[in-house]
């Protein structure tokens, strides 16, 4: 019986991995994020159609998906320079703060006042809209060789701050779920705990990380960089979970710490194969959780359109907050639109913890996919002949 289950798990693992890679490749060719392909594959393989994950093996794939999201946030941390984050400038900071507050308020008020949702559900919707997936935007900037433009720098800085604020919001929501009610005292306590954890783990981690890597060398551990880095990431993820925060907060902190090391490129290179295997499983699993049949109800169409419009408008408005820098604010706002993987993390957390129902989960996933899909063509359109001023400014600086 056990051998049969192992074979079942291996077969489904192969199906998921191969399908995710093919779909990701197709999306990449279409100049879209691989995340979209992985989500669509998940919809086909999940409850909507083939339903390949049986109850007996569901926990295994849930765990693999959790590993995937921890590795994903560890990677995000590795790409986020802590010193640049502290010196990111007024423009990026304002764009990030406005880009979190506006979507949060729009989503919360729309669901609370117009749809009559509970405060907790409305909080989750608002929190999901705060996300920014900079990967999609940066790929467009990279193709046009504009990453070092003022617009590119502001968006990158704002997205990193967005990640930090988003993780704090997610930890607060996790605490609310645990306590079962919305309390200002609990919100304040968990917010403070999240900030202290991030600051404390980064401060002590920067001092301890070199010792850990040296120990790995002395013990002659094969693949020292990969093993030591993952031990570090999983340890901080466990500590975060232990004190009531989201595991991904710890993983993100671990990435930030190791990014400060001179050998960070080697660490990124060594963990990439792990990420290539496990991160797609998270997004396929997120797609499998969505029942497409819930979208057959036309009553859900109006909330989808309304939430999508609010999601787009709120981030475009955030671009207007980029003061004190010579940059096109529309380009910055459009660059902040994609919710991508970060939005999916929020929505999945809400569904798994039974805060939001499958219908609302489907709605949020569609909105996230639409924001991720629409950003590349809008950005390309807004950049045509509009970035010359920024490029001239860069040339003059050189």
C-alpha positions, 0 to 999 in steps of 0.5 A: 500500500505504501509503495503504491502511494509513493508511486502515485506521488511520483507520477503526479509530481512528474505531471505537475513539474513537466506541465509547469515547465512547458506552460512557463516556456509558452508564457515566456515566448508570449512575453508573459510571466511564467507564473501565469502558465503555472497557475493555468496548468494548476487550474486544469490539473486541480478540482476544475477538471482532472483533479489529480491530487487525491485526499491521500496525497494532498498533504504531501503536495501542500508541504511541497508547495510550502517549501516552494514559497519559502524558497521563493521568498528566500530568493526575493530576499537575496535580490533585495539589498538591505543597504540600498533599501535603507537609502532608497530615497524619498521617491521610492518610499512614497511610491511604496507607501501610497502603493500599499495604503491606496489598494488596501483601502480600496479593496477593504472599503469595496468589500466591506461597504458595497459587498457586506463582507466581514471585516476579516475578509475585507482585510484579506482582500485589501491586503492581497491588492497591496502586493507588487510583483517586480519580476514582470516589470523588471523583465520589460525594463531589462529588454529595453535596457532601462533598468538603470533609468530613474523609473527603473530605480524608483520601481525596484526600490518601491517594490522591495519596500512593498515586499517588507510592508506586505510581509508585515501585513501578512503576519498581522493577518496570520495573527488575527486568524489565530486570535479569531478577531480583529483587535487593534491591540493584537494588530499593534503587537504583531506589527511590532513583533514583525518589525523587531523580528526582521530588524533583530534577525538581520542584525544578528544574522549578518554576524552569524552567517559567516560563522555558519559558512565557515563551519560548513567549510570545516566540516567539508560539507559538499555543496556548502553554499546550497546546504548552508543557505537552505539551513539558514533559510529554513531555520529563520522560517521555523523561528518566525513560525514559532513566534506566530509570524508567517514562515516566509517572513523568516525566509525573506529575512534570511535572503536579506542577510545573505545578500549582504555577503560578497559571495551572494552570487554563488549562493544564488547560483547554487539554490537556483536548481532548488527554486526551479523545482519547488517554486513552480509547485507552489503556483501550480498548487495555487491554481489547483485550489481554484475551482473555475466552475465558480466563475460560471456565476455571472454575479461574480463578474461585476466584483471582478471588474470592479476589483481589477479597476481598483487594483490598476487605478490605485497603483497608477496613483502611487506612481504620482507620489514619485516626487523629487525625481525626474521620471515619468510617473505613469510608467512608474505607476504602470510598473507597480500594477502586477500582483503576480506571485506575492498576491497569490501568496496572500490569496492562498493563505486566506483560502488555506486558513478558511478565511475566504471561500473558494468563490472569493479565492477564484475572484482574487486569482483572476484579478491577480492574473489580469494585473500580471497579464495587462502590465507588459503591453501597457508598460511597452506602450507607455515607454514608446518615445517617452523615456528619452528624457530619462535616458538623456538625464542618465547620459548627462550624469555619466 
